[in-house]
Amino acid sequence: MEIAIVILNWNGKGHLEKYLPFVKKFTNFDTCRVVIADNGSDDGSREFLKKNYPEFRLIELDQNYGFAGGYNKALEQVDADIFCLLNSDVRVTKNWIEPIAGLFESDEKIAAIQPKILSDRDRSRFEHAGAAGGFIDKFSYPFCRGRIMNVIEYDKGQYNKPADIFWASGACLFIRAGLFRETGGFDYRYFAHMEEIDLCWRLKNRGYRIVYTPKIKIYHWGGATLEYNNPRKLFLNFRNSLWTLYKNYSGRHLGAVLFKRMLIDTFAVIKYLVTFNFKNSLAVVKAHVAFHRSKPLLHEQRKELMKTVTVKQHAEILNKSIVWQFFIYRKKLFKQLKKAMKK
């Protein structure tokens, strides 16, 4: 089983200098190869790679297509059984590749795998983007085992067992190449953020499994392209989350769910306004405007995607509002949500 480790880079020379040595040191090149896809960088990244890592294949894209479009274009040029999409700001560790082939071979229904993701800023804590596996609530708000909203848990071994999850983080995503292509890859219009959740939801709707493995541990710096509180990042997260919900929700009463989601987002706008964070408030409003303008095209996508649905109920979707659970019931740890997850 051949694995292609594909690292997408855009003006990330500093991260390449810092983290590629670990990829080179801890990767088994008997079964893996490394591909760097450069998204039109102008910071000397390409020259650095050609000089210092000539053994790694370099795919040079003509402009910045974002995470979604960049990976789609790069992976069209890569042949492998398994793709490992790896962020440029990830510190891999010893034996990080070895368990993957066996895990995929254990069940043909496993479409994607995520490792344990800890923070490279504080290695005792989980990392915001993925932690110990991703979930969503019924309104398409994402959260993780180990991270709910802005509360990030310490790694105390509480997630040291494998588990089925709803989405796998794009920071380190192992996925069957055939399924990536069969399901259409990422939606390039997302540009960045939530595209892996959209892809995983499509796979889940087809009856495939997304799993978390604690056998692999990596450290992610995070916020490498856009810092977590950046208005542009906020816009993408809200818009793309709405797109994902509209396209993939296969339960009943989509209209009612969307209406309630918009009410919840209204509270987010008010929260930013009362704290004088006008840029973030405007970002949420702009996200909703963009969502409504996109509805005709989204509706066509939804009709096509619904033709492939074989599973409508997912145990990994919280059938409540994570915002309500967090702010009203003060449930800030994943273990406090376990009963709600089963309802």
C-alpha positions as CSV (number, residue, x, y, z in Angstrom):
1,M,0.0,0.0,0.0
2,E,1.7,3.1,-1.2
3,I,1.3,6.3,0.7
4,A,1.9,9.8,-0.7
5,I,2.6,12.5,1.9
6,V,1.4,15.7,0.3
7,I,2.3,19.0,1.9
8,L,0.6,22.1,0.6
9,N,2.7,25.3,1.0
10,W,1.9,28.9,0.5
11,N,4.6,31.4,1.6
12,G,5.5,29.0,4.5
13,K,9.3,28.9,4.1
14,G,9.8,29.3,7.8
15,H,7.6,26.3,8.5
16,L,9.3,24.2,5.9
17,E,12.7,25.0,7.4
18,K,11.4,24.0,10.9
19,Y,9.3,21.0,10.2
20,L,10.5,19.2,7.1
21,P,13.5,17.8,8.9
22,F,11.1,15.7,11.1
23,V,9.3,14.5,8.0
24,K,12.6,13.4,6.5
25,K,13.8,11.8,9.7
26,F,10.7,9.8,10.7
27,T,9.2,8.8,7.4
28,N,9.7,5.3,6.0
29,F,10.6,5.9,2.4
30,D,10.2,2.2,1.4
31,T,6.5,2.7,1.4
32,C,6.1,6.5,1.3
33,R,7.1,9.4,-0.8
34,V,6.9,13.1,-0.1
35,V,5.3,15.6,-2.4
36,I,5.4,19.4,-1.8
37,A,2.6,21.3,-3.6
38,D,3.5,25.0,-3.7
39,N,0.5,27.4,-4.0
40,G,2.3,30.1,-5.9
41,S,4.6,31.2,-3.1
42,D,6.8,34.3,-3.5
43,D,8.8,34.0,-0.3
44,G,11.6,31.8,-1.7
45,S,9.9,28.5,-0.7
46,R,10.5,26.9,-4.1
47,E,14.1,27.8,-4.2
48,F,14.6,26.5,-0.7
49,L,13.0,23.2,-1.5
50,K,15.0,22.7,-4.7
51,K,18.2,23.4,-2.9
52,N,17.6,21.5,0.3
53,Y,15.1,18.8,-0.5
54,P,15.7,17.7,-4.1
55,E,14.6,14.2,-3.2
56,F,11.0,15.5,-2.5
57,R,8.8,16.0,-5.6
58,L,7.8,19.6,-6.1
59,I,4.5,20.5,-7.8
60,E,4.5,24.2,-8.7
61,L,1.0,25.7,-9.0
62,D,0.7,29.1,-10.7
63,Q,-1.2,30.9,-8.0
64,N,-2.7,30.5,-4.5
65,Y,-5.8,28.2,-4.9
66,G,-6.3,27.9,-1.2
67,F,-6.3,24.7,0.8
68,A,-9.2,23.2,-1.1
69,G,-8.3,24.1,-4.6
70,G,-4.6,23.7,-4.1
71,Y,-4.9,20.1,-2.9
72,N,-7.4,19.2,-5.6
73,K,-5.0,20.4,-8.3
74,A,-2.0,18.8,-6.7
75,L,-3.6,15.4,-6.0
76,E,-4.7,15.2,-9.7
77,Q,-0.9,14.7,-10.3
78,V,-0.2,12.2,-7.6
79,D,-0.7,8.4,-7.9
80,A,-0.9,6.5,-4.6
81,D,-3.2,4.2,-2.6
82,I,-3.4,6.5,0.4
83,F,-3.0,10.3,0.5
84,C,-1.6,11.9,3.6
85,L,-2.5,15.5,3.6
86,L,-0.1,17.1,6.0
87,N,0.1,20.8,7.0
88,S,3.5,22.5,6.6
89,D,3.4,23.4,10.3
90,V,3.2,19.8,11.7
91,R,5.9,18.1,13.7
92,V,5.7,14.4,13.0
93,T,7.1,11.8,15.4
94,K,8.7,8.4,15.3
95,N,6.6,5.6,13.7
96,W,4.0,8.1,12.6
97,I,3.4,6.2,9.3
98,E,3.8,2.6,10.2
99,P,0.3,1.8,11.6
100,I,-1.6,3.4,8.7
101,A,-1.6,0.6,6.2
102,G,-2.7,-2.0,8.7
103,L,-5.6,0.2,9.9
104,F,-6.9,0.7,6.4
105,E,-6.5,-3.0,5.6
106,S,-8.5,-3.9,8.7
107,D,-11.8,-2.6,7.3
108,E,-12.5,-1.5,3.8
109,K,-15.2,0.8,5.1
110,I,-12.5,3.0,6.8
111,A,-12.3,6.0,4.4
112,A,-10.1,8.3,6.5
113,I,-7.9,8.3,9.6
114,Q,-6.8,11.1,11.9
115,P,-4.0,10.8,14.5
116,K,-3.8,12.4,17.9
117,I,-3.1,16.1,17.3
118,L,-1.3,18.0,20.1
119,S,-0.2,21.6,20.1
120,D,3.4,22.4,19.2
121,R,2.9,25.6,21.2
122,D,2.1,23.7,24.4
123,R,2.8,20.0,23.9
124,S,0.8,19.0,27.0
125,R,-2.4,20.2,25.4
126,F,-4.5,19.1,22.4
127,E,-4.5,21.4,19.3
128,H,-7.5,23.4,18.3
129,A,-7.8,22.0,14.7
130,G,-8.7,18.4,15.3
131,A,-7.5,17.4,18.8
132,A,-8.6,13.8,19.2
133,G,-11.2,13.7,16.4
134,G,-13.9,15.9,15.1
135,F,-17.6,16.0,15.6
136,I,-20.5,18.5,14.7
137,D,-23.8,19.4,16.3
138,K,-27.1,19.4,14.4
139,F,-26.5,22.9,13.2
140,S,-23.0,22.1,11.7
141,Y,-21.0,23.8,14.4
142,P,-17.8,21.7,14.7
143,F,-16.1,20.7,17.9
144,C,-13.6,18.0,18.9
145,R,-12.8,15.4,21.5
146,G,-10.3,17.5,23.5
147,R,-11.5,20.9,22.3
148,I,-14.9,22.6,22.6
149,M,-15.1,26.2,21.5
150,N,-12.0,27.8,23.0
151,V,-11.6,25.3,25.8
152,I,-8.7,23.0,25.1
153,E,-8.0,20.0,27.2
154,Y,-4.7,18.7,28.5
155,D,-3.7,15.2,27.2
156,K,-4.0,12.9,30.2
157,G,-4.6,9.8,28.2
158,Q,-8.3,10.2,28.1
159,Y,-8.4,9.7,24.4
160,N,-6.0,6.8,24.1
161,K,-8.5,4.4,22.5
162,P,-9.4,4.3,18.9
163,A,-12.8,5.7,18.0
164,D,-15.2,6.5,15.2
165,I,-15.4,10.3,14.6
166,F,-17.4,12.5,12.3
167,W,-14.5,14.4,10.6
168,A,-10.8,14.2,10.4
169,S,-8.6,17.3,10.6
170,G,-6.9,18.5,7.4
171,A,-3.8,19.2,9.5
172,C,-3.0,15.5,9.1
173,L,-5.6,13.6,7.1
174,F,-5.0,10.0,5.8
175,I,-7.6,9.2,3.1
176,R,-8.0,6.5,0.5
177,A,-7.1,8.1,-2.8
178,G,-9.8,6.3,-4.7
179,L,-12.5,7.6,-2.4
180,F,-11.1,11.1,-2.5
181,R,-11.4,11.1,-6.3
182,E,-14.8,9.2,-6.3
183,T,-16.4,11.8,-4.0
184,G,-15.0,14.7,-6.0
185,G,-12.3,15.8,-3.6
186,F,-12.6,19.1,-1.8
187,D,-15.1,21.7,-2.8
188,Y,-12.7,24.2,-4.3
189,R,-15.1,27.1,-3.6
190,Y,-14.4,26.8,0.1
191,F,-10.9,28.1,-0.4
192,A,-9.9,27.2,3.2
193,H,-11.6,25.9,6.4
194,M,-14.4,23.3,6.8
195,E,-13.6,21.6,3.5
196,E,-12.4,18.5,5.3
197,I,-15.7,18.4,7.2
198,D,-17.7,18.7,4.0
199,L,-15.7,15.9,2.5
200,C,-16.0,13.6,5.6
201,W,-19.8,14.3,5.7
202,R,-20.1,13.1,2.1
203,L,-18.2,10.0,3.0
204,K,-20.3,9.4,6.1
205,N,-23.5,9.8,4.1
206,R,-22.2,7.0,1.8
207,G,-21.7,4.7,4.8
208,Y,-18.0,5.0,5.2
209,R,-16.1,5.3,8.5
210,I,-13.9,8.1,9.7
211,V,-11.6,7.0,12.6
212,Y,-9.2,8.4,15.1
213,T,-6.1,6.5,16.1
214,P,-4.0,7.2,19.2
215,K,-1.2,5.1,17.8
216,I,0.1,8.2,15.9
217,K,0.9,11.4,17.7
218,I,1.8,14.7,15.9
219,Y,2.3,18.3,17.0
220,H,0.6,21.1,15.1
221,W,1.6,24.8,15.4
222,G,-1.8,26.0,14.1
223,G,-2.9,29.3,12.7
224,A,-0.2,29.1,10.1
225,T,-2.1,30.8,7.3
226,L,-4.7,32.9,9.2
227,E,-4.6,33.4,13.0
228,Y,-7.6,32.0,14.9
229,N,-9.3,35.4,15.6
230,N,-8.8,36.8,12.0
231,P,-12.0,38.2,10.5
232,R,-11.3,36.6,7.2
233,K,-10.9,33.2,8.9
234,L,-14.2,33.8,10.8
235,F,-16.0,34.7,7.5
236,L,-14.7,31.5,5.9
237,N,-15.7,29.3,8.9
238,F,-19.2,30.7,9.1
239,R,-19.9,30.7,5.3
240,N,-18.4,27.3,4.7
241,S,-20.2,25.8,7.7
242,L,-23.5,27.0,6.3
243,W,-22.6,25.6,2.9
244,T,-21.7,22.3,4.5
245,L,-25.0,22.0,6.4
246,Y,-27.1,22.9,3.4
247,K,-25.3,20.5,1.0
248,N,-25.1,17.4,3.3
249,Y,-27.9,17.5,5.9
250,S,-30.0,14.4,5.1
251,G,-32.4,14.5,8.1
252,R,-35.8,16.0,8.2
253,H,-36.8,19.6,8.3
254,L,-33.7,21.3,6.8
255,G,-35.5,24.6,6.6
256,A,-36.2,24.6,10.4
257,V,-32.6,23.6,11.1
258,L,-31.3,26.4,9.0
259,F,-33.6,28.9,10.6
260,K,-32.4,27.9,14.1
261,R,-28.8,28.1,12.9
262,M,-29.3,31.6,11.8
263,L,-30.8,32.6,15.1
264,I,-27.7,31.2,16.9
265,D,-25.4,33.1,14.5
266,T,-27.3,36.2,15.3
267,F,-26.2,35.8,18.9
268,A,-22.7,35.6,17.7
269,V,-23.1,39.0,15.9
270,I,-24.5,40.6,19.0
271,K,-21.7,39.2,21.1
272,Y,-19.1,40.7,18.8
273,L,-21.0,44.0,18.8
274,V,-21.2,44.4,22.5
275,T,-17.5,43.7,22.8
276,F,-16.8,46.3,20.1
277,N,-15.4,43.7,17.8
278,F,-17.0,45.2,14.7
279,K,-14.9,43.5,12.1
280,N,-15.8,40.1,13.4
281,S,-19.5,41.0,13.7
282,L,-19.4,42.2,10.0
283,A,-17.6,39.0,9.0
284,V,-20.5,36.8,10.3
285,V,-23.0,39.0,8.5
286,K,-21.0,38.8,5.2
287,A,-20.9,35.0,5.6
288,H,-24.7,34.9,5.7
289,V,-25.0,37.2,2.7
290,A,-22.6,35.0,0.7
291,F,-24.5,31.8,1.8
292,H,-27.8,33.2,0.5
293,R,-26.3,34.4,-2.7
294,S,-24.9,30.9,-3.3
295,K,-28.1,29.0,-2.7
296,P,-29.0,28.3,-6.3
297,L,-25.7,26.5,-7.0
298,L,-25.8,24.9,-3.5
299,H,-29.2,23.5,-4.3
300,E,-27.9,21.9,-7.4
301,Q,-25.0,20.4,-5.5
302,R,-27.4,19.2,-2.8
303,K,-29.6,17.4,-5.3
304,E,-26.6,15.5,-6.7
305,L,-25.1,14.7,-3.3
306,M,-28.5,13.4,-1.9
307,K,-28.5,10.8,-4.7
308,T,-25.5,9.1,-3.0
309,V,-26.9,9.0,0.6
310,T,-27.1,5.6,2.1
311,V,-27.0,6.6,5.8
312,K,-29.2,9.4,7.2
313,Q,-28.6,9.1,11.0
314,H,-25.0,9.5,12.3
315,A,-24.1,8.7,15.9
316,E,-21.3,11.2,15.7
317,I,-23.6,14.2,15.3
318,L,-24.7,15.9,18.5
319,N,-28.5,16.2,18.3
320,K,-28.4,19.4,20.2
321,S,-26.7,22.8,20.0
322,I,-23.1,22.8,21.1
323,V,-23.4,26.5,21.6
324,W,-26.3,26.0,24.0
325,Q,-24.5,23.1,25.8
326,F,-21.4,25.2,26.2
327,F,-22.7,28.6,27.2
328,I,-25.9,27.7,29.0
329,Y,-25.3,24.2,30.5
330,R,-21.6,25.0,30.9
331,K,-20.5,21.7,29.3
332,K,-17.0,22.4,28.3
333,L,-15.5,18.9,28.1
334,F,-16.3,16.2,25.6
335,K,-17.0,13.6,28.4
336,Q,-19.9,15.9,29.5
337,L,-21.5,15.5,26.1
338,K,-21.5,11.7,26.0
339,K,-25.2,11.3,27.1
340,A,-26.3,14.0,24.7
341,M,-24.4,12.3,21.8
342,K,-26.5,9.1,22.3
343,K,-29.9,10.9,22.1
